[in-house]
Amino acid sequence: MRYPWQASDWQRLAANFERLPNAWLLSGPAGIGKREFAQEVARSLLCEAPQADHHACGQCQACHWFAAGNHPDLRVLTPHGDDEEAEDGKEAKAPKRKLPVIKIDGVRNVIEFAHLSAHRGGRRVVIVEPAEALNPAAANALLKVLEEPPAEVVFLLVSDAPQRLLPTIKSRCRQFPLSLPSAAEALAWVNEQGVQDAEAELAFHGGMPLFEHDAAEASLRKQFVSGLTECSMGSVLSLADAVDKQKVALELPLRWLGKWLHDLAALRLGGAVRYFPAQQAAMQRLLPRLNIHALMDCQRELTALAPYGQHTLVTRLQLEALLMNYLKAFAGKPT
């Protein structure tokens, strides 16, 4: 599918269909629909009777195969491509102790596919998403095929963080940053999805409208943030207890606290609140007590703990220790 705010992006890309590069790098923040845009491009490239604006016809055999998720001339390379739990285009859950990466075996399979003849005598398409998940060996293997690409093969690399890609990979792709939705477009989309408290949820997700909404998680987050405004020993202990009872991964409260620290620091330094605008008045009340250096110490501890967000650590103990450091930002002399 293509989202309303991607109409101009499609026009820009469609203008290049007659002189296609071998590889595109579709980039932009998470939550704007890059994956869906890449799938729409792939569907169009494989369509046997594309429309005048290069949209897929939806009626040919290739479009039927694509809709069924089994087009023989399409490969999608993801960190979970070999996971048996991955189905229906959805990513399987990552192993708890490992960061999701795209390994060299997956790239080798794609290279073998790229050198085969197309089943329908047309193009073959490879989607790599997210491209920054390529481990070093996989990245170097992909670079080799991008340097000498087989005929009629188009690579679509999708990335939230193109700065993490090898410069040589980026140089082999035509870079295509996708447009961000306007604030009105983003809010309209979130409201259409029936999300409660749409403005607050959209703000928490940085204004990016495509996110999975969990009402129970949002309720727990609201309770967590409310406790952060109290800055007392009792409040932080009750927060850790509430999170522990819900059996959520440490990653979630780390994300909530990280965004809260960002907003506090921004407000203290004369910037704007981004993630919790509804709590700005409460943050203003905290500023006279805030020691910005202690707040940065808390942020550094959070950053060090973040890679273990899905690890089987004792969530309550880790969170309690971190929140104690948060309290120190309001216990000393303000700066």
N, C-alpha and C positions, 0 to 999 in steps of 0.2 A: 504494500500500500504506500501511498504518498500523502504526507500531511499537508494541510492547507498552506502552511508557511514555506513549503518547499516548491511552490509553483515557479518562482523565478529561478531557483536552482535547476529545475528540470529544463527550463528554456535555455539556460546557459549551457547545460550539458548536451542537450539535444542538438545544439548548433554545431557540435563537434562529432556527431555520429558519422559523418561522411569521411572524416579523417581521424579515426579512432587511434589513440595510443595503445600500446600493449598493456599498460598498467595505469590505473587511477589510484590516487590516495585521497579518500574521502575522510575529512577530518572535522572535528568540532567537539564541543563539550558533550559529556554523557547526557542523555535525556532529550535529545533533539530529533532522533529518528534516523540516525546514520545507517543502522543495519537495515531498516525497512527501505530506505532510499537505495541502498546497494542491491537489495533483492529486486526492486522495481527496475533498476538498470539491467540486472542480469536477465530478468524476464523479457525485457524489450530486446536485448541482444540475441536471445535465443528464439524469439518469436519468428514465425515463418511468413507472417503477413502483417507487419507493423503498420500502425496508422501514420497519417501525415505528420503528426507531432512526435512520432517515434514511440508512442505508447504501444504496449503489446495489445494484440487484437482480442485475446481472451478466448478465441474460438478454435484455433489451429491445434494440431496434435501436440506440438511443443508446449503450448500454453496449458493444455490439459495435464501433460506430464508435470509441468512446473507446479501447477495448483495442487497436484497430488503429492508433491515433494519427492518425485523420483525421476527427474529429468536426467537422462544418461550423460548429457554433455555439461552438467553442472557439478562442481565440487565446492563444499563449504568447509574451510579449515578453521577450527576453533580449538581452544584448550581442552574441550571435552568431546572432541570428535570421535574418540575411540571408546568413550564411556558407554556401557551398555544401557545406562539409564537415560541417555539422551534420545529423545524421540519427538516427533511432530514439530521439529524446528525449535524446541525449547532446550536450553542448556541444562545439563545434569548438574547436580550440586557438586562443588569442588570438594576434594578430600580435605578433611579438617586440618591436617598437619602440613599440607603442601600448598604453595602458591600455584594458581593455575597458569600453566605455560603451554605453548605450542612446541612440540618436540620435533626432532629431525625426522623421525619415522613418518609423521604426518606430511611433512614437506616432500619427502621422497615419494610417497604415494601420489601426491599432487603432481610432481614432476613426471612420473610415469604416465599419469592420466593426460597431461598436457601434450605428450608425444604420441598419443594414440590418434587414430582418425575419428572424426566426429561421426556420431551415429546418424545424424540427419544431414550430413554434408555441409554443415554451416560452421558457426563458431562454437568454441568451448569456453566456458567461463569458470573462473576460480575466485571465490570470495574468501578473504583472510580477515578474521575478525575475533578479537581485536589484534591488530598487527603488532602492537607493542608487547604482546604476550609471547612472541617468538623468542625462544632462548638463543644464545649466541650461535650454536651449531645450526639451528634451524634457520636463523636469519641469514647466515652465510650461504647455506644451501639454496635458499630462495633467491638470494642475490644473483647466483650463477644463472638461474633460469631467466631472471629478469634481464640479465646482460645479453643473453642469446635466446630470446623468446621464440617458441615455435609459432608458425604462421596460424592466424585465425584463433589465437588464444588471448583472452582478455583477463587480466588480473585486477580485481577490485579489492584494494586494501582499505580497511576501515579502522580508524584510530581516534581514541579520545586524547592521546598524548603523543602526537607525531614527533615531538622533541626527543622521545626515547628511542626512535628508530635509528638504524644506521644511516648516516648521511648518504652513503652510497645507494641504499635502497630508495631513499627519498629522491635522489637525483635521477633514478630510473623510472620514476612515476610522474604523471602529470598531476600536480597537487590541486585539489578541489575542496577548499573549505566550504562547508555547508552553512547556510544562513541560520541565525538564531531567530526564534519567534519573537514578535513584539510582546510586550507585557499584556496587551489586550488579547492577542491571539492565544497566548499561553493560558491565561485565566479562563478564556472561553472554552478551551479544550478541556481543562481540568473540571470545570463545572459540568460540561457535557458528559463526563465520565461518572457523575454523581458523587464526587468526593466531598465529604463533609468538611466544613471549614476550609474551603478551597484556597482562599488567599493565604492562610497560614501555612498550609501544606505546600503550596507553590513556593512561598518564600523559603521554607526550610530546604527545599530541593534546588535552591539557587535560581529560581525563575525558570527552570527547565521542566516542561510539562509532562514528560514521559517517565513515569515512575510507578512502581508497584505500591499501591496503597493498602495498608493493613490497619484497620480501625483500632484493633487492640494495641498494636505497636504505637500508633499515634497517641492513644490515650496514656500509655505508659510513658511516652516521651514528654507529654504535657505535664504529667506528675513529676517527672525527673527535673524538668526545667523549673517548675515551681519551687522545688526543694533547693535548687541552686540559688534562688533569690534570697533565701533565708540565711544562708551562711552561718549555720550553727552546727555543733557537733551532732546534736540529735537529728537534724534534718539530713545530713549526709549519711549517717548510719541507717536511717530509715530508707533512703534512696537505694543504698546497696542491698538492703534487705528486700525491697520491692522488686528490684531487678533479679535478684537470686531466686525469688519465689516464682517468677515468670519463666525461668530457665532459658533466658535469651543469651545469645552469644555475647561475649565481651565486646565484640566489634560494634554493636549497636550503641551502648552507652558511651563508648569512646567517640563515636561519630557525633553523638548529641553534645557531649562535653566539648569536643573540638570546635564545633560551630559556635557554641556559647562563648568559648574563650576568644574566638575570632571577633565576634560582635562586641564583646567587652573591650578588647584591645582597640578595635576600630573607633569605638565611641570615646574611649579615653584619649586617643590621639587625634580627635577631631574629625573622624570619618563617619560613615553612615552604618547603621545596623542593617545587615543583609538577611540573616537567616531567621531572626526572631523579632521582627518589627513590633509585634504586639506586646513584647516585654521591654520595650525601650524605656518606659517610665521606671520600671523596676531596676533596670540597669543604671539609670541615672542616679537612683538613690544609693547604689553601691559605690559609685565613683569616688566620693570623698574618702572612702576607706581603702581604696584599691592601691596596692603596691604593684606597679607594672612589671618590675623586675621579678617579683615572686610569681606573678602570673605567667611570665615567660618561662620560668623554671617548671611550672606545672605543664606548660605546653611541650617543653622538651621531654618531660617524662612520658607524656601521652604519646608523643611521636615515637619514642623508643619502644613503647608497649604495643603500638598499632600493628606491627607485623604478626603479633600473636593473637589477634582478635578472634580467630577461629580455632585457636589452639585449645587443648583440653586443660587449661589452667583452672585454678579455683577462682571463678569470676568474682565472687564476693570479696575475697581477700585483696585481689588486685585492684578492684574498684574502690574499696575502702581506703587503701593506701594512696591512690591517686586523688581521691576527694579530700583527704587530709592535707595534701599539698595544695589543693585548691583553697582550702580554708586559710592557709598561711598567707595567701595574697591579700587577705583582709584583716590579718592579725597584727601586722607590724605598722611601721610608720609609712603613711601614704607617700608616693612619689609620682 
